[in-house]
Amino acid sequence: MDSVTDDANRELMLDGNAVAGELRALFAVEVTTGEGECASCGRTHPMGALLAFTQGPGIVLRCPSCEAVMLKITRTPRGVYFDAHGIAVMRIASQA
């Protein structure tokens, strides 16, 4: 890119605070009825059907088809760590 294009793109850019409402709405819904596509095997399952391992220091959700890790959640005194690199796409139904 040239500097003119870079400047034009920069003018259109906001920081993450601009989507605060969208993020709040996204994370304040029932997620277990949503569907996640496994990044490993490509199969799609309801989030509530994933294999949950809860006895470790965090929570691990695995694909019921190939058992690849789809989601990890860890709570610490500093906050919640949410790793969804094993989910290629997640669909949550619209709240009418």
N, CA, C and O atoms as CSV, one atom per row, in Angstrom:
chain,resi,resn,atom,element,x,y,z
A,1,MET,N,N,0.827,-1.192,0.000
A,1,MET,CA,C,0.000,0.000,0.000
A,1,MET,C,C,0.866,1.248,0.000
A,1,MET,O,O,1.973,1.257,0.538
A,2,ASP,N,N,0.354,2.276,-0.598
A,2,ASP,CA,C,1.079,3.538,-0.573
A,2,ASP,C,C,0.587,4.379,0.609
A,2,ASP,O,O,-0.396,4.030,1.262
A,3,SER,N,N,1.271,5.470,0.871
A,3,SER,CA,C,0.942,6.275,2.044
A,3,SER,C,C,-0.430,6.928,1.942
A,3,SER,O,O,-1.073,7.154,2.967
A,4,VAL,N,N,-0.896,7.237,0.731
A,4,VAL,CA,C,-2.231,7.830,0.568
A,4,VAL,C,C,-3.302,6.823,0.988
A,4,VAL,O,O,-4.238,7.170,1.708
A,5,THR,N,N,-3.158,5.560,0.531
A,5,THR,CA,C,-4.101,4.505,0.906
A,5,THR,C,C,-4.037,4.246,2.395
A,5,THR,O,O,-5.072,4.102,3.045
A,6,ASP,N,N,-2.825,4.183,2.950
A,6,ASP,CA,C,-2.667,3.974,4.395
A,6,ASP,C,C,-3.377,5.055,5.184
A,6,ASP,O,O,-4.055,4.757,6.167
A,7,ASP,N,N,-3.233,6.315,4.766
A,7,ASP,CA,C,-3.878,7.427,5.461
A,7,ASP,C,C,-5.404,7.319,5.365
A,7,ASP,O,O,-6.101,7.576,6.347
A,8,ALA,N,N,-5.927,6.945,4.200
A,8,ALA,CA,C,-7.371,6.807,4.025
A,8,ALA,C,C,-7.911,5.684,4.905
A,8,ALA,O,O,-8.958,5.840,5.533
A,9,ASN,N,N,-7.204,4.548,4.956
A,9,ASN,CA,C,-7.623,3.440,5.812
A,9,ASN,C,C,-7.577,3.833,7.275
A,9,ASN,O,O,-8.473,3.467,8.037
A,10,ARG,N,N,-6.569,4.562,7.681
A,10,ARG,CA,C,-6.419,4.987,9.066
A,10,ARG,C,C,-7.569,5.899,9.481
A,10,ARG,O,O,-8.035,5.832,10.619
A,11,GLU,N,N,-8.031,6.753,8.563
A,11,GLU,CA,C,-9.138,7.659,8.869
A,11,GLU,C,C,-10.444,6.902,9.107
A,11,GLU,O,O,-11.302,7.374,9.852
A,12,LEU,N,N,-10.601,5.740,8.488
A,12,LEU,CA,C,-11.814,4.939,8.648
A,12,LEU,C,C,-11.764,4.031,9.883
A,12,LEU,O,O,-12.782,3.454,10.265
A,13,MET,N,N,-10.608,3.902,10.499
A,13,MET,CA,C,-10.393,2.962,11.581
A,13,MET,C,C,-10.799,3.541,12.927
A,13,MET,O,O,-10.529,4.706,13.220
A,14,LEU,N,N,-11.451,2.717,13.747
A,14,LEU,CA,C,-11.794,3.054,15.123
A,14,LEU,C,C,-11.098,2.059,16.035
A,14,LEU,O,O,-10.517,1.087,15.554
A,15,ASP,N,N,-11.144,2.280,17.336
A,15,ASP,CA,C,-10.608,1.271,18.241
A,15,ASP,C,C,-11.734,0.337,18.690
A,15,ASP,O,O,-12.897,0.548,18.349
A,16,GLY,N,N,-11.384,-0.680,19.445
A,16,GLY,CA,C,-12.349,-1.692,19.872
A,16,GLY,C,C,-13.507,-1.162,20.690
A,16,GLY,O,O,-14.550,-1.812,20.764
A,17,ASN,N,N,-13.356,-0.009,21.304
A,17,ASN,CA,C,-14.452,0.571,22.081
A,17,ASN,C,C,-15.665,0.880,21.216
A,17,ASN,O,O,-16.782,0.966,21.727
A,18,ALA,N,N,-15.462,1.045,19.924
A,18,ALA,CA,C,-16.559,1.355,19.012
A,18,ALA,C,C,-17.538,0.193,18.874
A,18,ALA,O,O,-18.673,0.396,18.443
A,19,VAL,N,N,-17.121,-1.012,19.229
A,19,VAL,CA,C,-17.992,-2.181,19.111
A,19,VAL,C,C,-18.354,-2.760,20.478
A,19,VAL,O,O,-18.715,-3.932,20.579
A,20,ALA,N,N,-18.260,-1.957,21.510
A,20,ALA,CA,C,-18.549,-2.418,22.879
A,20,ALA,C,C,-19.960,-2.988,22.991
A,20,ALA,O,O,-20.152,-4.043,23.596
A,21,GLY,N,N,-20.929,-2.317,22.429
A,21,GLY,CA,C,-22.313,-2.796,22.494
A,21,GLY,C,C,-22.501,-4.112,21.780
A,21,GLY,O,O,-23.211,-4.994,22.263
A,22,GLU,N,N,-21.869,-4.248,20.634
A,22,GLU,CA,C,-21.960,-5.507,19.876
A,22,GLU,C,C,-21.335,-6.655,20.658
A,22,GLU,O,O,-21.899,-7.748,20.710
A,23,LEU,N,N,-20.177,-6.416,21.264
A,23,LEU,CA,C,-19.518,-7.458,22.063
A,23,LEU,C,C,-20.361,-7.833,23.278
A,23,LEU,O,O,-20.487,-9.013,23.604
A,24,ARG,N,N,-20.935,-6.840,23.945
A,24,ARG,CA,C,-21.791,-7.116,25.108
A,24,ARG,C,C,-22.982,-7.965,24.687
A,24,ARG,O,O,-23.322,-8.930,25.371
A,25,ALA,N,N,-23.622,-7.621,23.570
A,25,ALA,CA,C,-24.771,-8.379,23.093
A,25,ALA,C,C,-24.373,-9.798,22.698
A,25,ALA,O,O,-25.115,-10.745,22.959
A,26,LEU,N,N,-23.228,-9.949,22.083
A,26,LEU,CA,C,-22.763,-11.262,21.652
A,26,LEU,C,C,-22.512,-12.189,22.829
A,26,LEU,O,O,-22.916,-13.352,22.798
A,27,PHE,N,N,-21.855,-11.693,23.860
A,27,PHE,CA,C,-21.471,-12.549,24.975
A,27,PHE,C,C,-22.535,-12.649,26.058
A,27,PHE,O,O,-22.308,-13.313,27.070
A,28,ALA,N,N,-23.690,-12.011,25.878
A,28,ALA,CA,C,-24.752,-12.072,26.871
A,28,ALA,C,C,-25.924,-12.908,26.368
A,28,ALA,O,O,-27.076,-12.622,26.695
A,29,VAL,N,N,-25.638,-13.933,25.579
A,29,VAL,CA,C,-26.686,-14.800,25.029
A,29,VAL,C,C,-26.385,-16.250,25.397
A,29,VAL,O,O,-25.279,-16.584,25.822
A,30,GLU,N,N,-27.382,-17.092,25.225
A,30,GLU,CA,C,-27.217,-18.527,25.449
A,30,GLU,C,C,-26.373,-19.096,24.316
A,30,GLU,O,O,-26.829,-19.161,23.174
A,31,VAL,N,N,-25.166,-19.502,24.621
A,31,VAL,CA,C,-24.223,-19.948,23.596
A,31,VAL,C,C,-24.332,-21.445,23.319
A,31,VAL,O,O,-23.961,-21.887,22.231
A,32,THR,N,N,-24.831,-22.243,24.275
A,32,THR,CA,C,-24.850,-23.694,24.083
A,32,THR,C,C,-25.759,-24.127,22.943
A,32,THR,O,O,-25.594,-25.224,22.410
A,33,THR,N,N,-26.713,-23.293,22.561
A,33,THR,CA,C,-27.573,-23.638,21.423
A,33,THR,C,C,-26.971,-23.187,20.101
A,33,THR,O,O,-27.458,-23.561,19.034
A,34,GLY,N,N,-25.910,-22.381,20.167
A,34,GLY,CA,C,-25.199,-21.976,18.959
A,34,GLY,C,C,-24.425,-23.144,18.394
A,34,GLY,O,O,-24.294,-24.182,19.041
A,35,GLU,N,N,-23.914,-22.979,17.192
A,35,GLU,CA,C,-23.162,-24.041,16.538
A,35,GLU,C,C,-21.735,-23.601,16.280
A,35,GLU,O,O,-21.482,-22.456,15.905
A,36,GLY,N,N,-20.802,-24.524,16.487
A,36,GLY,CA,C,-19.403,-24.255,16.213
A,36,GLY,C,C,-18.863,-25.219,15.184
A,36,GLY,O,O,-19.115,-26.422,15.255
A,37,GLU,N,N,-18.119,-24.692,14.227
A,37,GLU,CA,C,-17.467,-25.537,13.223
A,37,GLU,C,C,-16.053,-25.822,13.688
A,37,GLU,O,O,-15.286,-24.895,13.948
A,38,CYS,N,N,-15.702,-27.087,13.795
A,38,CYS,CA,C,-14.373,-27.493,14.233
A,38,CYS,C,C,-13.329,-27.077,13.192
A,38,CYS,O,O,-13.467,-27.387,12.009
A,39,ALA,N,N,-12.301,-26.383,13.634
A,39,ALA,CA,C,-11.232,-25.952,12.729
A,39,ALA,C,C,-10.392,-27.133,12.261
A,39,ALA,O,O,-9.678,-27.028,11.264
A,40,SER,N,N,-10.470,-28.252,12.970
A,40,SER,CA,C,-9.669,-29.415,12.614
A,40,SER,C,C,-10.355,-30.306,11.576
A,40,SER,O,O,-9.769,-30.612,10.537
A,41,CYS,N,N,-11.596,-30.721,11.854
A,41,CYS,CA,C,-12.261,-31.671,10.952
A,41,CYS,C,C,-13.360,-31.045,10.104
A,41,CYS,O,O,-13.818,-31.669,9.147
A,42,GLY,N,N,-13.799,-29.825,10.428
A,42,GLY,CA,C,-14.803,-29.141,9.646
A,42,GLY,C,C,-16.243,-29.497,9.970
A,42,GLY,O,O,-17.166,-28.947,9.369
A,43,ARG,N,N,-16.450,-30.412,10.912
A,43,ARG,CA,C,-17.818,-30.780,11.297
A,43,ARG,C,C,-18.409,-29.692,12.184
A,43,ARG,O,O,-17.682,-29.013,12.910
A,44,THR,N,N,-19.721,-29.528,12.124
A,44,THR,CA,C,-20.420,-28.530,12.920
A,44,THR,C,C,-21.281,-29.218,13.965
A,44,THR,O,O,-21.992,-30.179,13.669
A,45,HIS,N,N,-21.208,-28.715,15.191
A,45,HIS,CA,C,-21.970,-29.272,16.305
A,45,HIS,C,C,-22.535,-28.139,17.151
A,45,HIS,O,O,-21.953,-27.056,17.211
A,46,PRO,N,N,-23.684,-28.388,17.813
A,46,PRO,CA,C,-24.134,-27.424,18.804
A,46,PRO,C,C,-23.066,-27.305,19.901
A,46,PRO,O,O,-22.450,-28.302,20.278
A,47,MET,N,N,-22.852,-26.101,20.403
A,47,MET,CA,C,-21.830,-25.908,21.434
A,47,MET,C,C,-22.117,-26.767,22.662
A,47,MET,O,O,-21.193,-27.219,23.337
A,48,GLY,N,N,-23.400,-26.990,22.949
A,48,GLY,CA,C,-23.769,-27.826,24.085
A,48,GLY,C,C,-23.455,-29.293,23.894
A,48,GLY,O,O,-23.503,-30.059,24.857
A,49,ALA,N,N,-23.134,-29.709,22.674
A,49,ALA,CA,C,-22.807,-31.108,22.394
A,49,ALA,C,C,-21.302,-31.378,22.428
A,49,ALA,O,O,-20.876,-32.524,22.286
A,50,LEU,N,N,-20.493,-30.327,22.614
A,50,LEU,CA,C,-19.041,-30.536,22.676
A,50,LEU,C,C,-18.684,-31.319,23.926
A,50,LEU,O,O,-19.418,-31.290,24.914
A,51,LEU,N,N,-17.565,-32.013,23.886
A,51,LEU,CA,C,-17.094,-32.794,25.025
A,51,LEU,C,C,-16.420,-31.848,26.012
A,51,LEU,O,O,-15.431,-31.197,25.676
A,52,ALA,N,N,-16.951,-31.772,27.226
A,52,ALA,CA,C,-16.455,-30.818,28.223
A,52,ALA,C,C,-15.570,-31.515,29.245
A,52,ALA,O,O,-15.977,-32.492,29.873
A,53,PHE,N,N,-14.367,-31.007,29.403
A,53,PHE,CA,C,-13.438,-31.474,30.421
A,53,PHE,C,C,-13.295,-30.337,31.429
A,53,PHE,O,O,-12.748,-29.283,31.105
A,54,THR,N,N,-13.785,-30.547,32.647
A,54,THR,CA,C,-13.901,-29.468,33.627
A,54,THR,C,C,-13.072,-29.685,34.889
A,54,THR,O,O,-13.125,-28.860,35.801
A,55,GLN,N,N,-12.325,-30.752,34.961
A,55,GLN,CA,C,-11.611,-31.070,36.199
A,55,GLN,C,C,-10.195,-30.500,36.267
A,55,GLN,O,O,-9.519,-30.681,37.280
A,56,GLY,N,N,-9.736,-29.833,35.243
A,56,GLY,CA,C,-8.398,-29.246,35.240
A,56,GLY,C,C,-8.426,-27.833,35.790
A,56,GLY,O,O,-9.423,-27.400,36.367
A,57,PRO,N,N,-7.341,-27.130,35.612
A,57,PRO,CA,C,-7.300,-25.746,36.081
A,57,PRO,C,C,-8.178,-24.820,35.239
A,57,PRO,O,O,-8.385,-23.663,35.605
A,58,GLY,N,N,-8.690,-25.316,34.127
A,58,GLY,CA,C,-9.588,-24.551,33.267
A,58,GLY,C,C,-10.594,-25.501,32.657
A,58,GLY,O,O,-10.696,-26.657,33.066
A,59,ILE,N,N,-11.328,-25.018,31.689
A,59,ILE,CA,C,-12.326,-25.819,30.987
A,59,ILE,C,C,-11.836,-26.025,29.555
A,59,ILE,O,O,-11.367,-25.088,28.911
A,60,VAL,N,N,-11.948,-27.245,29.070
A,60,VAL,CA,C,-11.584,-27.559,27.689
A,60,VAL,C,C,-12.798,-28.189,27.027
A,60,VAL,O,O,-13.374,-29.147,27.542
A,61,LEU,N,N,-13.183,-27.641,25.877
A,61,LEU,CA,C,-14.274,-28.209,25.090
A,61,LEU,C,C,-13.684,-28.794,23.815
A,61,LEU,O,O,-12.969,-28.116,23.077
A,62,ARG,N,N,-13.994,-30.067,23.565
A,62,ARG,CA,C,-13.448,-30.778,22.402
A,62,ARG,C,C,-14.559,-31.157,21.427
A,62,ARG,O,O,-15.718,-31.310,21.809
A,63,CYS,N,N,-14.184,-31.301,20.181
A,63,CYS,CA,C,-15.088,-31.725,19.122
A,63,CYS,C,C,-15.519,-33.171,19.378
A,63,CYS,O,O,-14.664,-34.027,19.604
A,64,PRO,N,N,-16.819,-33.464,19.348
A,64,PRO,CA,C,-17.250,-34.848,19.551
A,64,PRO,C,C,-16.930,-35.761,18.373
A,64,PRO,O,O,-17.013,-36.982,18.510
A,65,SER,N,N,-16.568,-35.204,17.223
A,65,SER,CA,C,-16.230,-36.016,16.058
A,65,SER,C,C,-14.769,-36.434,16.048
A,65,SER,O,O,-14.464,-37.613,15.869
A,66,CYS,N,N,-13.853,-35.472,16.240
A,66,CYS,CA,C,-12.424,-35.784,16.135
A,66,CYS,C,C,-11.662,-35.560,17.443
A,66,CYS,O,O,-10.473,-35.867,17.522
A,67,GLU,N,N,-12.326,-35.037,18.454
A,67,GLU,CA,C,-11.764,-34.755,19.776
A,67,GLU,C,C,-10.700,-33.667,19.790
A,67,GLU,O,O,-9.952,-33.557,20.761
A,68,ALA,N,N,-10.615,-32.860,18.734
A,68,ALA,CA,C,-9.693,-31.719,18.737
A,68,ALA,C,C,-10.213,-30.664,19.713
A,68,ALA,O,O,-11.421,-30.523,19.905
A,69,VAL,N,N,-9.295,-29.931,20.322
A,69,VAL,CA,C,-9.678,-28.849,21.231
A,69,VAL,C,C,-10.293,-27.718,20.415
A,69,VAL,O,O,-9.685,-27.214,19.471
A,70,MET,N,N,-11.503,-27.329,20.792
A,70,MET,CA,C,-12.174,-26.229,20.108
A,70,MET,C,C,-12.160,-24.950,20.949
A,70,MET,O,O,-12.058,-23.851,20.403
A,71,LEU,N,N,-12.260,-25.087,22.264
A,71,LEU,CA,C,-12.385,-23.918,23.125
A,71,LEU,C,C,-11.746,-24.196,24.476
A,71,LEU,O,O,-11.905,-25.277,25.042
A,72,LYS,N,N,-11.018,-23.205,24.986
A,72,LYS,CA,C,-10.449,-23.289,26.334
A,72,LYS,C,C,-10.849,-22.033,27.098
A,72,LYS,O,O,-10.793,-20.924,26.567
A,73,ILE,N,N,-11.252,-22.224,28.350
A,73,ILE,CA,C,-11.614,-21.109,29.228
A,73,ILE,C,C,-10.890,-21.303,30.548
A,73,ILE,O,O,-10.974,-22.362,31.169
A,74,THR,N,N,-10.182,-20.271,30.966
A,74,THR,CA,C,-9.465,-20.331,32.234
A,74,THR,C,C,-9.754,-19.065,33.030
A,74,THR,O,O,-9.611,-17.956,32.513
A,75,ARG,N,N,-10.157,-19.228,34.282
A,75,ARG,CA,C,-10.372,-18.090,35.192
A,75,ARG,C,C,-9.173,-17.974,36.113
A,75,ARG,O,O,-8.726,-18.958,36.702
A,76,THR,N,N,-8.663,-16.766,36.230
A,76,THR,CA,C,-7.561,-16.490,37.145
A,76,THR,C,C,-7.938,-15.251,37.952
A,76,THR,O,O,-8.936,-14.597,37.649
A,77,PRO,N,N,-7.163,-14.926,38.959
A,77,PRO,CA,C,-7.444,-13.692,39.701
A,77,PRO,C,C,-7.365,-12.443,38.817
A,77,PRO,O,O,-7.970,-11.422,39.143
A,78,ARG,N,N,-6.645,-12.511,37.730
A,78,ARG,CA,C,-6.482,-11.346,36.836
A,78,ARG,C,C,-7.574,-11.239,35.783
A,78,ARG,O,O,-7.724,-10.185,35.166
A,79,GLY,N,N,-8.353,-12.323,35.556
A,79,GLY,CA,C,-9.406,-12.270,34.545
A,79,GLY,C,C,-9.715,-13.623,33.959
A,79,GLY,O,O,-9.260,-14.654,34.453
A,80,VAL,N,N,-10.494,-13.606,32.900
A,80,VAL,CA,C,-10.890,-14.825,32.200
A,80,VAL,C,C,-10.153,-14.869,30.865
A,80,VAL,O,O,-10.146,-13.898,30.109
A,81,TYR,N,N,-9.537,-16.008,30.594
A,81,TYR,CA,C,-8.837,-16.220,29.326
A,81,TYR,C,C,-9.709,-17.143,28.480
A,81,TYR,O,O,-10.129,-18.208,28.934
A,82,PHE,N,N,-9.971,-16.726,27.258
A,82,PHE,CA,C,-10.897,-17.395,26.357
A,82,PHE,C,C,-10.157,-17.662,25.049
A,82,PHE,O,O,-9.841,-16.727,24.314
A,83,ASP,N,N,-9.879,-18.931,24.756
A,83,ASP,CA,C,-9.129,-19.295,23.553
A,83,ASP,C,C,-10.031,-20.142,22.666
A,83,ASP,O,O,-10.341,-21.284,23.006
A,84,ALA,N,N,-10.451,-19.596,21.540
A,84,ALA,CA,C,-11.354,-20.303,20.634
A,84,ALA,C,C,-10.687,-20.588,19.291
A,84,ALA,O,O,-11.364,-20.639,18.264
A,85,HIS,N,N,-9.367,-20.776,19.288
A,85,HIS,CA,C,-8.683,-20.992,18.007
A,85,HIS,C,C,-9.107,-22.282,17.314
A,85,HIS,O,O,-8.871,-22.436,16.116
A,86,GLY,N,N,-9.723,-23.207,18.034
A,86,GLY,CA,C,-10.171,-24.458,17.439
A,86,GLY,C,C,-11.550,-24.367,16.805
A,86,GLY,O,O,-12.051,-25.351,16.260
A,87,ILE,N,N,-12.173,-23.181,16.875
A,87,ILE,CA,C,-13.475,-22.980,16.246
A,87,ILE,C,C,-13.264,-22.138,14.993
A,87,ILE,O,O,-12.857,-20.978,15.070
A,88,ALA,N,N,-13.546,-22.737,13.843
A,88,ALA,CA,C,-13.382,-21.999,12.585
A,88,ALA,C,C,-14.437,-20.915,12.471
A,88,ALA,O,O,-14.139,-19.785,12.084
A,89,VAL,N,N,-15.675,-21.263,12.809
A,89,VAL,CA,C,-16.810,-20.343,12.729
A,89,VAL,C,C,-17.794,-20.736,13.813
A,89,VAL,O,O,-17.977,-21.918,14.104
A,90,MET,N,N,-18.430,-19.726,14.413
A,90,MET,CA,C,-19.476,-19.995,15.396
A,90,MET,C,C,-20.710,-19.193,15.004
A,90,MET,O,O,-20.614,-18.007,14.687
A,91,ARG,N,N,-21.866,-19.847,15.027
A,91,ARG,CA,C,-23.113,-19.179,14.693
A,91,ARG,C,C,-24.034,-19.215,15.905
A,91,ARG,O,O,-24.327,-20.279,16.450
A,92,ILE,N,N,-24.481,-18.040,16.313
A,92,ILE,CA,C,-25.438,-17.922,17.401
A,92,ILE,C,C,-26.697,-17.329,16.795
A,92,ILE,O,O,-26.644,-16.291,16.136
A,93,ALA,N,N,-27.829,-17.984,17.017
A,93,ALA,CA,C,-29.088,-17.530,16.432
A,93,ALA,C,C,-29.409,-16.120,16.900
A,93,ALA,O,O,-29.112,-15.758,18.039
A,94,SER,N,N,-30.009,-15.330,16.032
A,94,SER,CA,C,-30.406,-13.963,16.373
A,94,SER,C,C,-31.489,-13.995,17.429
A,94,SER,O,O,-32.375,-14.849,17.409
A,95,GLN,N,N,-31.405,-13.054,18.349
A,95,GLN,CA,C,-32.429,-12.910,19.382
A,95,GLN,C,C,-33.467,-11.930,18.841
A,95,GLN,O,O,-33.214,-10.727,18.771
A,96,ALA,N,N,-34.622,-12.441,18.463
A,96,ALA,CA,C,-35.659,-11.608,17.832
A,96,ALA,C,C,-36.153,-10.518,18.697
A,96,ALA,O,O,-37.023,-9.749,18.285
